[in-house]
Amino acid sequence: MNNNQARTLLSIFWIILGIVILTLSVLGILNNTLFGGMGGALIAVGCLQLYRHIKYSRDEDYKERIDIEVSDERNKFLRLKSWAWAGYITVLVEAVASIIAYISKQVLIGQILCYSICLITFTYWLSYMILSRKY
Amino acid sequence: MKNRIEEIRTQKGIKQEELAKLMGVSRQTISSLENGRYNPSIMLAHKIAKYFGMTIEELFIFEED
């Protein structure tokens, strides 16, 4: 089984899971509107992914374009840079939000935000340690 | 880092799309390289230089900061 076939099967799985969740939600077994939305979202994502995978396997031009997009070194650089920016921005926003939360006496929210900053910082440190051994 | 990719490419009458396809990268990558907005990996620099029959030093202009 190649990579595209595995992804196609995964898309079908998301659709089936979405249908099951949506059905259970409509029947009232899962008694929460959140599950209805989740089921719908899974069906939509699954259908979109399935369409893309089928197009990838049948349309040679599309396949070539996607392959270049995925393997293009500038795209890889941009993806990594974007993740780095996302991490920095998240930590900064959380730090500011935690200060605001403490000032406005929302101690629990402030604590959760601080734990989140600690988790991200720890993950960064751990990643750095692993990568420094690899390269 | 400055380079002579655009100059050599136009001399040889090759379009950005064609060069991109030959190098296995996107057209935007070639465009960014030509504008000096993106510095290539050593592998891509070598591939482009080899394609044009030049050395990396001839194609890319190294400048001390």
N, CA and C atoms of all chains as a GROMACS GRO file, in nm:
protein
  600
    1MET      N    1   0.085  -0.120   0.000
    1MET     CA    2   0.000   0.000   0.000
    1MET      C    3   0.089   0.125   0.000
    2ASN      N    4   0.067   0.212  -0.101
    2ASN     CA    5   0.150   0.332  -0.103
    2ASN      C    6   0.092   0.441  -0.013
    3ASN      N    7   0.167   0.551  -0.005
    3ASN     CA    8   0.131   0.660   0.086
    3ASN      C    9  -0.006   0.720   0.054
    4ASN      N   10  -0.032   0.735  -0.077
    4ASN     CA   11  -0.158   0.797  -0.119
    4ASN      C   12  -0.278   0.708  -0.087
    5GLN      N   13  -0.260   0.576  -0.105
    5GLN     CA   14  -0.368   0.481  -0.074
    5GLN      C   15  -0.399   0.484   0.076
    6ALA      N   16  -0.293   0.489   0.157
    6ALA     CA   17  -0.311   0.494   0.303
    6ALA      C   18  -0.387   0.621   0.343
    7ARG      N   19  -0.353   0.733   0.278
    7ARG     CA   20  -0.421   0.860   0.308
    7ARG      C   21  -0.565   0.857   0.261
    8THR      N   22  -0.590   0.789   0.148
    8THR     CA   23  -0.727   0.776   0.097
    8THR      C   24  -0.811   0.698   0.198
    9LEU      N   25  -0.755   0.587   0.249
    9LEU     CA   26  -0.825   0.506   0.348
    9LEU      C   27  -0.852   0.587   0.476
   10LEU      N   28  -0.754   0.669   0.514
   10LEU     CA   29  -0.770   0.752   0.633
   10LEU      C   30  -0.884   0.853   0.613
   11SER      N   31  -0.893   0.908   0.491
   11SER     CA   32  -1.001   1.003   0.460
   11SER      C   33  -1.137   0.934   0.473
   12ILE      N   34  -1.144   0.810   0.420
   12ILE     CA   35  -1.270   0.734   0.429
   12ILE      C   36  -1.304   0.707   0.575
   13PHE      N   37  -1.201   0.678   0.654
   13PHE     CA   38  -1.222   0.655   0.798
   13PHE      C   39  -1.280   0.780   0.864
   14TRP      N   40  -1.227   0.901   0.830
   14TRP     CA   41  -1.278   1.026   0.887
   14TRP      C   42  -1.426   1.046   0.850
   15ILE      N   43  -1.460   1.013   0.724
   15ILE     CA   44  -1.599   1.029   0.679
   15ILE      C   45  -1.691   0.936   0.759
   16ILE      N   46  -1.649   0.808   0.771
   16ILE     CA   47  -1.731   0.710   0.844
   16ILE      C   48  -1.745   0.753   0.990
   17LEU      N   49  -1.633   0.793   1.052
   17LEU     CA   50  -1.636   0.838   1.192
   17LEU      C   51  -1.730   0.959   1.208
   18GLY      N   52  -1.722   1.051   1.111
   18GLY     CA   53  -1.808   1.170   1.112
   18GLY      C   54  -1.954   1.133   1.103
   19ILE      N   55  -1.986   1.037   1.012
   19ILE     CA   56  -2.125   0.992   0.996
   19ILE      C   57  -2.176   0.928   1.126
   20VAL      N   58  -2.090   0.844   1.187
   20VAL     CA   59  -2.129   0.776   1.312
   20VAL      C   60  -2.157   0.879   1.422
   21ILE      N   61  -2.064   0.974   1.439
   21ILE     CA   62  -2.080   1.076   1.544
   21ILE      C   63  -2.204   1.161   1.519
   22LEU      N   64  -2.223   1.200   1.392
   22LEU     CA   65  -2.339   1.284   1.356
   22LEU      C   66  -2.469   1.208   1.380
   23THR      N   67  -2.470   1.080   1.342
   23THR     CA   68  -2.591   0.997   1.360
   23THR      C   69  -2.623   0.982   1.509
   24LEU      N   70  -2.521   0.950   1.588
   24LEU     CA   71  -2.541   0.935   1.733
   24LEU      C   72  -2.590   1.066   1.795
   25SER      N   73  -2.539   1.177   1.742
   25SER     CA   74  -2.581   1.308   1.793
   25SER      C   75  -2.726   1.338   1.756
   26VAL      N   76  -2.763   1.305   1.630
   26VAL     CA   77  -2.902   1.328   1.584
   26VAL      C   78  -3.000   1.240   1.662
   27LEU      N   79  -2.958   1.115   1.688
   27LEU     CA   80  -3.044   1.021   1.763
   27LEU      C   81  -3.052   1.054   1.912
   28GLY      N   82  -2.966   1.146   1.957
   28GLY     CA   83  -2.970   1.189   2.095
   28GLY      C   84  -2.886   1.104   2.189
   29ILE      N   85  -2.810   1.009   2.131
   29ILE     CA   86  -2.724   0.924   2.215
   29ILE      C   87  -2.605   1.006   2.267
   30LEU      N   88  -2.548   1.085   2.177
   30LEU     CA   89  -2.444   1.180   2.221
   30LEU      C   90  -2.516   1.313   2.242
   31ASN      N   91  -2.542   1.344   2.366
   31ASN     CA   92  -2.630   1.456   2.397
   31ASN      C   93  -2.553   1.588   2.410
   32ASN      N   94  -2.497   1.630   2.299
   32ASN     CA   95  -2.424   1.757   2.302
   32ASN      C   96  -2.414   1.810   2.160
   33THR      N   97  -2.443   1.937   2.140
   33THR     CA   98  -2.438   1.995   2.004
   33THR      C   99  -2.295   1.997   1.950
   34LEU      N  100  -2.198   1.991   2.041
   34LEU     CA  101  -2.057   1.989   2.000
   34LEU      C  102  -2.029   1.869   1.910
   35PHE      N  103  -2.088   1.753   1.944
   35PHE     CA  104  -2.064   1.632   1.866
   35PHE      C  105  -2.124   1.642   1.726
   36GLY      N  106  -2.238   1.708   1.715
   36GLY     CA  107  -2.300   1.729   1.583
   36GLY      C  108  -2.206   1.807   1.493
   37GLY      N  109  -2.151   1.914   1.547
   37GLY     CA  110  -2.056   1.998   1.472
   37GLY      C  111  -1.930   1.922   1.437
   38MET      N  112  -1.884   1.842   1.535
   38MET     CA  113  -1.762   1.764   1.514
   38MET      C  114  -1.781   1.662   1.402
   39GLY      N  115  -1.897   1.596   1.406
   39GLY     CA  116  -1.930   1.496   1.302
   39GLY      C  117  -1.934   1.561   1.164
   40GLY      N  118  -2.002   1.673   1.155
   40GLY     CA  119  -2.012   1.746   1.028
   40GLY      C  120  -1.875   1.788   0.977
   41ALA      N  121  -1.793   1.838   1.069
   41ALA     CA  122  -1.658   1.884   1.032
   41ALA      C  123  -1.574   1.766   0.982
   42LEU      N  124  -1.586   1.650   1.049
   42LEU     CA  125  -1.509   1.533   1.007
   42LEU      C  126  -1.551   1.487   0.868
   43ILE      N  127  -1.683   1.491   0.841
   43ILE     CA  128  -1.732   1.452   0.708
   43ILE      C  129  -1.676   1.548   0.602
   44ALA      N  130  -1.684   1.678   0.632
   44ALA     CA  131  -1.636   1.780   0.535
   44ALA      C  132  -1.487   1.763   0.508
   45VAL      N  133  -1.409   1.749   0.615
   45VAL     CA  134  -1.262   1.733   0.599
   45VAL      C  135  -1.230   1.604   0.524
   46GLY      N  136  -1.299   1.496   0.562
   46GLY     CA  137  -1.278   1.366   0.497
   46GLY      C  138  -1.308   1.373   0.348
   47CYS      N  139  -1.421   1.436   0.311
   47CYS     CA  140  -1.459   1.447   0.170
   47CYS      C  141  -1.356   1.529   0.092
   48LEU      N  142  -1.313   1.640   0.152
   48LEU     CA  143  -1.215   1.727   0.086
   48LEU      C  144  -1.083   1.654   0.064
   49GLN      N  145  -1.039   1.583   0.168
   49GLN     CA  146  -0.913   1.507   0.159
   49GLN      C  147  -0.926   1.396   0.055
   50LEU      N  148  -1.041   1.328   0.056
   50LEU     CA  149  -1.065   1.219  -0.039
   50LEU      C  150  -1.060   1.271  -0.182
   51TYR      N  151  -1.124   1.387  -0.206
   51TYR     CA  152  -1.123   1.450  -0.339
   51TYR      C  153  -0.979   1.479  -0.382
   52ARG      N  154  -0.900   1.534  -0.289
   52ARG     CA  155  -0.761   1.569  -0.320
   52ARG      C  156  -0.677   1.444  -0.353
   53HIS      N  157  -0.700   1.336  -0.275
   53HIS     CA  158  -0.623   1.214  -0.298
   53HIS      C  159  -0.660   1.148  -0.430
   54ILE      N  160  -0.790   1.150  -0.463
   54ILE     CA  161  -0.834   1.091  -0.590
   54ILE      C  162  -0.776   1.173  -0.707
   55LYS      N  163  -0.781   1.306  -0.692
   55LYS     CA  164  -0.726   1.393  -0.797
   55LYS      C  165  -0.576   1.369  -0.812
   56TYR      N  166  -0.508   1.350  -0.699
   56TYR     CA  167  -0.364   1.327  -0.699
   56TYR      C  168  -0.330   1.199  -0.776
   57SER      N  169  -0.411   1.095  -0.759
   57SER     CA  170  -0.381   0.967  -0.824
   57SER      C  171  -0.421   0.966  -0.972
   58ARG      N  172  -0.510   1.059  -1.014
   58ARG     CA  173  -0.558   1.055  -1.153
   58ARG      C  174  -0.503   1.167  -1.241
   59ASP      N  175  -0.475   1.283  -1.180
   59ASP     CA  176  -0.432   1.401  -1.257
   59ASP      C  177  -0.279   1.417  -1.245
   60GLU      N  178  -0.209   1.389  -1.355
   60GLU     CA  179  -0.062   1.393  -1.354
   60GLU      C  180  -0.007   1.534  -1.326
   61ASP      N  181  -0.072   1.636  -1.385
   61ASP     CA  182  -0.027   1.775  -1.365
   61ASP      C  183  -0.040   1.815  -1.218
   62TYR      N  184  -0.156   1.779  -1.160
   62TYR     CA  185  -0.182   1.809  -1.019
   62TYR      C  186  -0.081   1.737  -0.930
   63LYS      N  187  -0.054   1.609  -0.963
   63LYS     CA  188   0.041   1.528  -0.886
   63LYS      C  189   0.179   1.594  -0.888
   64GLU      N  190   0.220   1.637  -1.009
   64GLU     CA  191   0.351   1.701  -1.023
   64GLU      C  192   0.359   1.831  -0.941
   65ARG      N  193   0.249   1.909  -0.947
   65ARG     CA  194   0.245   2.037  -0.874
   65ARG      C  195   0.251   2.014  -0.723
   66ILE      N  196   0.175   1.914  -0.677
   66ILE     CA  197   0.174   1.884  -0.533
   66ILE      C  198   0.310   1.832  -0.488
   67ASP      N  199   0.368   1.742  -0.570
   67ASP     CA  200   0.500   1.685  -0.535
   67ASP      C  201   0.604   1.796  -0.521
   68ILE      N  202   0.601   1.893  -0.615
   68ILE     CA  203   0.697   2.004  -0.609
   68ILE      C  204   0.670   2.090  -0.486
   69GLU      N  205   0.540   2.117  -0.461
   69GLU     CA  206   0.504   2.199  -0.343
   69GLU      C  207   0.554   2.137  -0.213
   70VAL      N  208   0.541   2.004  -0.206
   70VAL     CA  209   0.581   1.933  -0.083
   70VAL      C  210   0.733   1.928  -0.068
   71SER      N  211   0.801   1.901  -0.180
   71SER     CA  212   0.947   1.881  -0.171
   71SER      C  213   1.026   2.011  -0.189
   72ASP      N  214   0.962   2.117  -0.236
   72ASP     CA  215   1.032   2.244  -0.263
   72ASP      C  216   1.101   2.296  -0.135
   73GLU      N  217   1.232   2.321  -0.146
   73GLU     CA  218   1.308   2.357  -0.025
   73GLU      C  219   1.266   2.492   0.034
   74ARG      N  220   1.222   2.586  -0.054
   74ARG     CA  221   1.177   2.716  -0.001
   74ARG      C  222   1.047   2.698   0.078
   75ASN      N  223   0.960   2.610   0.027
   75ASN     CA  224   0.835   2.582   0.100
   75ASN      C  225   0.864   2.518   0.236
   76LYS      N  226   0.961   2.425   0.238
   76LYS     CA  227   0.999   2.361   0.365
   76LYS      C  228   1.052   2.466   0.461
   77PHE      N  229   1.136   2.556   0.408
   77PHE     CA  230   1.192   2.664   0.490
   77PHE      C  231   1.080   2.752   0.546
   78LEU      N  232   0.984   2.786   0.457
   78LEU     CA  233   0.872   2.873   0.500
   78LEU      C  234   0.786   2.804   0.606
   79ARG      N  235   0.764   2.672   0.587
   79ARG     CA  236   0.683   2.598   0.685
   79ARG      C  237   0.751   2.600   0.822
   80LEU      N  238   0.882   2.572   0.823
   80LEU     CA  239   0.956   2.572   0.951
   80LEU      C  240   0.957   2.710   1.014
   81LYS      N  241   0.979   2.813   0.931
   81LYS     CA  242   0.983   2.951   0.980
   81LYS      C  243   0.846   2.990   1.038
   82SER      N  244   0.740   2.948   0.968
   82SER     CA  245   0.606   2.980   1.014
   82SER      C  246   0.577   2.916   1.150
   83TRP      N  247   0.622   2.789   1.165
   83TRP     CA  248   0.603   2.722   1.295
   83TRP      C  249   0.680   2.796   1.405
   84ALA      N  250   0.802   2.840   1.372
   84ALA     CA  251   0.884   2.912   1.470
   84ALA      C  252   0.812   3.042   1.510
   85TRP      N  253   0.762   3.115   1.412
   85TRP     CA  254   0.688   3.240   1.440
   85TRP      C  255   0.565   3.211   1.523
   86ALA      N  256   0.492   3.104   1.483
   86ALA     CA  257   0.370   3.068   1.556
   86ALA      C  258   0.401   3.041   1.703
   87GLY      N  259   0.513   2.970   1.726
   87GLY     CA  260   0.555   2.940   1.863
   87GLY      C  261   0.588   3.067   1.942
   88TYR      N  262   0.667   3.155   1.881
   88TYR     CA  263   0.705   3.280   1.948
   88TYR      C  264   0.581   3.363   1.981
   89ILE      N  265   0.496   3.379   1.880
   89ILE     CA  266   0.376   3.464   1.897
   89ILE      C  267   0.285   3.405   2.005
   90THR      N  268   0.268   3.271   2.002
   90THR     CA  269   0.183   3.206   2.103
   90THR      C  270   0.235   3.232   2.243
   91VAL      N  271   0.367   3.213   2.263
   91VAL     CA  272   0.426   3.235   2.396
   91VAL      C  273   0.408   3.381   2.440
   92LEU      N  274   0.433   3.474   2.348
   92LEU     CA  275   0.419   3.617   2.383
   92LEU      C  276   0.274   3.652   2.419
   93VAL      N  277   0.181   3.605   2.337
   93VAL     CA  278   0.038   3.634   2.362
   93VAL      C  279  -0.004   3.572   2.496
   94GLU      N  280   0.039   3.448   2.520
   94GLU     CA  281   0.004   3.381   2.646
   94GLU      C  282   0.064   3.453   2.766
   95ALA      N  283   0.188   3.501   2.750
   95ALA     CA  284   0.253   3.573   2.861
   95ALA      C  285   0.175   3.701   2.894
   96VAL      N  286   0.139   3.777   2.791
   96VAL     CA  287   0.063   3.901   2.812
   96VAL      C  288  -0.074   3.868   2.871
   97ALA      N  289  -0.138   3.764   2.815
   97ALA     CA  290  -0.272   3.724   2.864
   97ALA      C  291  -0.267   3.678   3.009
   98SER      N  292  -0.158   3.607   3.048
   98SER     CA  293  -0.149   3.560   3.187
   98SER      C  294  -0.134   3.679   3.284
   99ILE      N  295  -0.059   3.782   3.241
   99ILE     CA  296  -0.044   3.902   3.326
   99ILE      C  297  -0.180   3.970   3.341
  100ILE      N  298  -0.251   3.983   3.228
  100ILE     CA  299  -0.385   4.045   3.232
  100ILE      C  300  -0.479   3.964   3.321
  101ALA      N  301  -0.468   3.830   3.309
  101ALA     CA  302  -0.554   3.742   3.390
  101ALA      C  303  -0.528   3.761   3.539
  102TYR      N  304  -0.399   3.772   3.578
  102TYR     CA  305  -0.367   3.792   3.720
  102TYR      C  306  -0.416   3.929   3.768
  103ILE      N  307  -0.398   4.031   3.683
  103ILE     CA  308  -0.444   4.166   3.721
  103ILE      C  309  -0.595   4.167   3.741
  104SER      N  310  -0.667   4.096   3.650
  104SER     CA  311  -0.814   4.095   3.660
  104SER      C  312  -0.866   3.984   3.751
  105LYS      N  313  -0.778   3.932   3.839
  105LYS     CA  314  -0.814   3.833   3.942
  105LYS      C  315  -0.862   3.698   3.886
  106GLN      N  316  -0.828   3.669   3.761
  106GLN     CA  317  -0.863   3.539   3.701
  106GLN      C  318  -0.743   3.445   3.722
  107VAL      N  319  -0.722   3.407   3.847
  107VAL     CA  320  -0.600   3.334   3.883
  107VAL      C  321  -0.588   3.200   3.810
  108LEU      N  322  -0.699   3.126   3.802
  108LEU     CA  323  -0.696   2.993   3.740
  108LEU      C  324  -0.655   3.004   3.592
  109ILE      N  325  -0.716   3.101   3.522
  109ILE     CA  326  -0.680   3.120   3.380
  109ILE      C  327  -0.533   3.159   3.367
  110GLY      N  328  -0.488   3.247   3.457
  110GLY     CA  329  -0.347   3.289   3.458
  110GLY      C  330  -0.256   3.170   3.479
  111GLN      N  331  -0.294   3.081   3.571
  111GLN     CA  332  -0.211   2.963   3.599
  111GLN      C  333  -0.205   2.870   3.476
  112ILE      N  334  -0.322   2.849   3.416
  112ILE     CA  335  -0.327   2.761   3.297
  112ILE      C  336  -0.237   2.817   3.187
  113LEU      N  337  -0.243   2.949   3.167
  113LEU     CA  338  -0.160   3.012   3.064
  113LEU      C  339  -0.011   2.996   3.096
  114CYS      N  340   0.024   3.012   3.224
  114CYS     CA  341   0.164   2.995   3.265
  114CYS      C  342   0.211   2.852   3.245
  115TYR      N  343   0.125   2.754   3.278
  115TYR     CA  344   0.160   2.613   3.256
  115TYR      C  345   0.180   2.587   3.108
  116SER      N  346   0.096   2.649   3.028
  116SER     CA  347   0.106   2.632   2.883
  116SER      C  348   0.240   2.686   2.832
  117ILE      N  349   0.281   2.804   2.885
  117ILE     CA  350   0.411   2.862   2.846
  117ILE      C  351   0.524   2.766   2.887
  118CYS      N  352   0.512   2.711   3.009
  118CYS     CA  353   0.613   2.616   3.058
  118CYS      C  354   0.620   2.494   2.966
  119LEU      N  355   0.503   2.443   2.925
  119LEU     CA  356   0.497   2.324   2.840
  119LEU      C  357   0.564   2.351   2.705
  120ILE      N  358   0.533   2.466   2.647
  120ILE     CA  359   0.592   2.502   2.517
  120ILE      C  360   0.745   2.516   2.531
  121THR      N  361   0.788   2.584   2.639
  121THR     CA  362   0.931   2.605   2.662
  121THR      C  363   1.002   2.471   2.683
  122PHE      N  364   0.939   2.383   2.759
  122PHE     CA  365   0.996   2.251   2.783
  122PHE      C  366   1.005   2.171   2.653
  123THR      N  367   0.899   2.179   2.572
  123THR     CA  368   0.897   2.108   2.444
  123THR      C  369   1.008   2.160   2.353
  124TYR      N  370   1.027   2.292   2.355
  124TYR     CA  371   1.135   2.354   2.275
  124TYR      C  372   1.271   2.300   2.321
  125TRP      N  373   1.291   2.302   2.452
  125TRP     CA  374   1.418   2.257   2.509
  125TRP      C  375   1.444   2.111   2.474
  126LEU      N  376   1.340   2.027   2.489
  126LEU     CA  377   1.352   1.883   2.459
  126LEU      C  378   1.383   1.862   2.311
  127SER      N  379   1.314   1.936   2.224
  127SER     CA  380   1.337   1.925   2.080
  127SER      C  381   1.480   1.964   2.047
  128TYR      N  382   1.526   2.072   2.112
  128TYR     CA  383   1.662   2.120   2.087
  128TYR      C  384   1.764   2.013   2.125
  129MET      N  385   1.741   1.949   2.242
  129MET     CA  386   1.833   1.845   2.289
  129MET      C  387   1.837   1.728   2.192
  130ILE      N  388   1.719   1.685   2.147
  130ILE     CA  389   1.712   1.570   2.055
  130ILE      C  390   1.779   1.604   1.922
  131LEU      N  391   1.747   1.725   1.869
  131LEU     CA  392   1.801   1.764   1.738
  131LEU      C  393   1.951   1.788   1.743
  132SER      N  394   2.000   1.840   1.860
  132SER     CA  395   2.144   1.865   1.870
  132SER      C  396   2.224   1.734   1.870
  133ARG      N  397   2.160   1.624   1.911
  133ARG     CA  398   2.228   1.494   1.906
  133ARG      C  399   2.226   1.439   1.763
  134LYS      N  400   2.117   1.474   1.693
  134LYS     CA  401   2.100   1.420   1.556
  134LYS      C  402   2.191   1.492   1.457
  135TYR      N  403   2.202   1.628   1.470
  135TYR     CA  404   2.280   1.705   1.372
  135TYR      C  405   2.410   1.759   1.432
  136MET      N  406   2.226   3.712  -0.032
  136MET     CA  407   2.338   3.681  -0.121
  136MET      C  408   2.297   3.709  -0.266
  137LYS      N  409   2.382   3.786  -0.335
  137LYS     CA  410   2.352   3.817  -0.474
  137LYS      C  411   2.391   3.698  -0.563
  138ASN      N  412   2.327   3.693  -0.680
  138ASN     CA  413   2.362   3.586  -0.773
  138ASN      C  414   2.336   3.630  -0.916
  139ARG      N  415   2.381   3.549  -1.009
  139ARG     CA  416   2.368   3.583  -1.152
  139ARG      C  417   2.267   3.491  -1.222
  140ILE      N  418   2.178   3.432  -1.145
  140ILE     CA  419   2.084   3.334  -1.203
  140ILE      C  420   1.999   3.398  -1.313
  141GLU      N  421   1.941   3.515  -1.282
  141GLU     CA  422   1.853   3.580  -1.380
  141GLU      C  423   1.929   3.615  -1.509
  142GLU      N  424   2.049   3.669  -1.488
  142GLU     CA  425   2.133   3.709  -1.602
  142GLU      C  426   2.165   3.588  -1.692
  143ILE      N  427   2.210   3.480  -1.630
  143ILE     CA  428   2.249   3.361  -1.708
  143ILE      C  429   2.125   3.295  -1.769
  144ARG      N  430   2.016   3.292  -1.692
  144ARG     CA  431   1.893   3.229  -1.741
  144ARG      C  432   1.841   3.301  -1.865
  145THR      N  433   1.838   3.435  -1.858
  145THR     CA  434   1.786   3.511  -1.973
  145THR      C  435   1.881   3.501  -2.093
  146GLN      N  436   2.011   3.494  -2.064
  146GLN     CA  437   2.110   3.474  -2.172
  146GLN      C  438   2.082   3.344  -2.248
  147LYS      N  439   2.045   3.242  -2.173
  147LYS     CA  440   2.020   3.111  -2.232
  147LYS      C  441   1.876   3.096  -2.283
  148GLY      N  442   1.794   3.200  -2.260
  148GLY     CA  443   1.656   3.199  -2.309
  148GLY      C  444   1.566   3.099  -2.240
  149ILE      N  445   1.590   3.080  -2.112
  149ILE     CA  446   1.508   2.984  -2.036
  149ILE      C  447   1.410   3.062  -1.948
  150LYS      N  448   1.286   3.013  -1.941
  150LYS     CA  449   1.186   3.077  -1.855
  150LYS      C  450   1.203   3.028  -1.711
  151GLN      N  451   1.151   3.108  -1.619
  151GLN     CA  452   1.158   3.068  -1.476
  151GLN      C  453   1.091   2.933  -1.455
  152GLU      N  454   0.976   2.914  -1.519
  152GLU     CA  455   0.900   2.789  -1.503
  152GLU      C  456   0.983   2.669  -1.548
  153GLU      N  457   1.053   2.688  -1.660
  153GLU     CA  458   1.133   2.577  -1.714
  153GLU      C  459   1.249   2.543  -1.620
  154LEU      N  460   1.316   2.647  -1.572
  154LEU     CA  461   1.428   2.624  -1.481
  154LEU      C  462   1.379   2.557  -1.351
  155ALA      N  463   1.263   2.606  -1.304
  155ALA     CA  464   1.205   2.549  -1.182
  155ALA      C  465   1.176   2.400  -1.200
  156LYS      N  466   1.118   2.366  -1.314
  156LYS     CA  467   1.084   2.226  -1.341
  156LYS      C  468   1.211   2.140  -1.349
  157LEU      N  469   1.313   2.194  -1.414
  157LEU     CA  470   1.439   2.119  -1.426
  157LEU      C  471   1.506   2.098  -1.290
  158MET      N  472   1.492   2.197  -1.203
  158MET     CA  473   1.557   2.190  -1.071
  158MET      C  474   1.469   2.120  -0.967
  159GLY      N  475   1.343   2.093  -1.004
  159GLY     CA  476   1.252   2.026  -0.910
  159GLY      C  477   1.206   2.116  -0.797
  160VAL      N  478   1.196   2.246  -0.827
  160VAL     CA  479   1.147   2.341  -0.727
  160VAL      C  480   1.032   2.421  -0.788
  161SER      N  481   0.969   2.507  -0.708
  161SER     CA  482   0.858   2.588  -0.759
  161SER      C  483   0.914   2.712  -0.831
  162ARG      N  484   0.828   2.772  -0.915
  162ARG     CA  485   0.869   2.894  -0.987
  162ARG      C  486   0.898   3.007  -0.887
  163GLN      N  487   0.820   3.008  -0.777
  163GLN     CA  488   0.839   3.111  -0.674
  163GLN      C  489   0.979   3.102  -0.613
  164THR      N  490   1.030   2.980  -0.601
  164THR     CA  491   1.166   2.962  -0.546
  164THR      C  492   1.269   3.026  -0.638
  165ILE      N  493   1.254   3.002  -0.768
  165ILE     CA  494   1.347   3.062  -0.864
  165ILE      C  495   1.336   3.215  -0.859
  166SER      N  496   1.214   3.264  -0.853
  166SER     CA  497   1.191   3.408  -0.846
  166SER      C  498   1.256   3.468  -0.720
  167SER      N  499   1.236   3.401  -0.606
  167SER     CA  500   1.296   3.450  -0.481
  167SER      C  501   1.448   3.446  -0.484
  168LEU      N  502   1.502   3.341  -0.549
  168LEU     CA  503   1.648   3.331  -0.562
  168LEU      C  504   1.702   3.447  -0.645
  169GLU      N  505   1.634   3.474  -0.756
  169GLU     CA  506   1.680   3.581  -0.846
  169GLU      C  507   1.673   3.718  -0.779
  170ASN      N  508   1.572   3.737  -0.695
  170ASN     CA  509   1.558   3.865  -0.625
  170ASN      C  510   1.648   3.876  -0.502
  171GLY      N  511   1.714   3.765  -0.467
  171GLY     CA  512   1.803   3.765  -0.351
  171GLY      C  513   1.728   3.759  -0.219
  172ARG      N  514   1.598   3.722  -0.226
  172ARG     CA  515   1.519   3.715  -0.102
  172ARG      C  516   1.540   3.582  -0.030
  173TYR      N  517   1.584   3.482  -0.106
  173TYR     CA  518   1.602   3.349  -0.047
  173TYR      C  519   1.738   3.293  -0.088
  174ASN      N  520   1.811   3.242   0.010
  174ASN     CA  521   1.940   3.178  -0.017
  174ASN      C  522   1.920   3.027  -0.030
  175PRO      N  523   1.970   2.968  -0.139
  175PRO     CA  524   1.944   2.824  -0.159
  175PRO      C  525   2.030   2.736  -0.070
  176SER      N  526   1.987   2.611  -0.060
  176SER     CA  527   2.071   2.512   0.009
  176SER      C  528   2.191   2.486  -0.080
  177ILE      N  529   2.294   2.426  -0.023
  177ILE     CA  530   2.414   2.397  -0.101
  177ILE      C  531   2.382   2.300  -0.215
  178MET      N  532   2.285   2.211  -0.190
  178MET     CA  533   2.246   2.114  -0.292
  178MET      C  534   2.182   2.182  -0.413
  179LEU      N  535   2.090   2.276  -0.384
  179LEU     CA  536   2.022   2.346  -0.494
  179LEU      C  537   2.120   2.438  -0.567
  180ALA      N  538   2.206   2.506  -0.490
  180ALA     CA  539   2.307   2.595  -0.551
  180ALA      C  540   2.396   2.514  -0.645
  181HIS      N  541   2.436   2.396  -0.600
  181HIS     CA  542   2.521   2.308  -0.682
  181HIS      C  543   2.447   2.262  -0.807
  182LYS      N  544   2.321   2.228  -0.790
  182LYS     CA  545   2.239   2.179  -0.902
  182LYS      C  546   2.223   2.287  -1.010
  183ILE      N  547   2.195   2.410  -0.965
  183ILE     CA  548   2.176   2.520  -1.060
  183ILE      C  549   2.308   2.552  -1.130
  184ALA      N  550   2.415   2.561  -1.051
  184ALA     CA  551   2.547   2.592  -1.108
  184ALA      C  552   2.588   2.486  -1.209
  185LYS      N  553   2.565   2.360  -1.176
  185LYS     CA  554   2.600   2.249  -1.264
  185LYS      C  555   2.519   2.257  -1.394
  186TYR      N  556   2.391   2.292  -1.381
  186TYR     CA  557   2.305   2.302  -1.499
  186TYR      C  558   2.357   2.411  -1.594
  187PHE      N  559   2.402   2.522  -1.538
  187PHE     CA  560   2.453   2.632  -1.621
  187PHE      C  561   2.600   2.612  -1.660
  188GLY      N  562   2.660   2.503  -1.616
  188GLY     CA  563   2.800   2.475  -1.649
  188GLY      C  564   2.896   2.572  -1.582
  189MET      N  565   2.862   2.609  -1.460
  189MET     CA  566   2.945   2.705  -1.385
  189MET      C  567   2.976   2.648  -1.248
  190THR      N  568   3.065   2.718  -1.177
  190THR     CA  569   3.089   2.680  -1.039
  190THR      C  570   2.994   2.762  -0.950
  191ILE      N  571   2.978   2.720  -0.827
  191ILE     CA  572   2.891   2.793  -0.734
  191ILE      C  573   2.945   2.935  -0.714
  192GLU      N  574   3.077   2.947  -0.705
  192GLU     CA  575   3.139   3.079  -0.684
  192GLU      C  576   3.113   3.174  -0.801
  193GLU      N  577   3.106   3.118  -0.921
  193GLU     CA  578   3.080   3.202  -1.039
  193GLU      C  579   2.935   3.249  -1.044
  194LEU      N  580   2.848   3.166  -0.994
  194LEU     CA  581   2.704   3.197  -1.001
  194LEU      C  582   2.655   3.279  -0.882
  195PHE      N  583   2.710   3.248  -0.766
  195PHE     CA  584   2.665   3.318  -0.643
  195PHE      C  585   2.776   3.409  -0.592
  196ILE      N  586   2.736   3.530  -0.557
  196ILE     CA  587   2.836   3.630  -0.514
  196ILE      C  588   2.833   3.638  -0.361
  197PHE      N  589   2.938   3.583  -0.301
  197PHE     CA  590   2.946   3.584  -0.155
  197PHE      C  591   2.995   3.721  -0.106
  198GLU      N  592   2.924   3.772  -0.008
  198GLU     CA  593   2.964   3.902   0.048
  198GLU      C  594   2.976   3.891   0.199
  199GLU      N  595   3.088   3.942   0.250
  199GLU     CA  596   3.106   3.944   0.396
  199GLU      C  597   3.010   4.045   0.456
  200ASP      N  598   2.952   4.013   0.572
  200ASP     CA  599   2.862   4.108   0.639
  200ASP      C  600   2.940   4.225   0.698
   0.00000   0.00000   0.00000
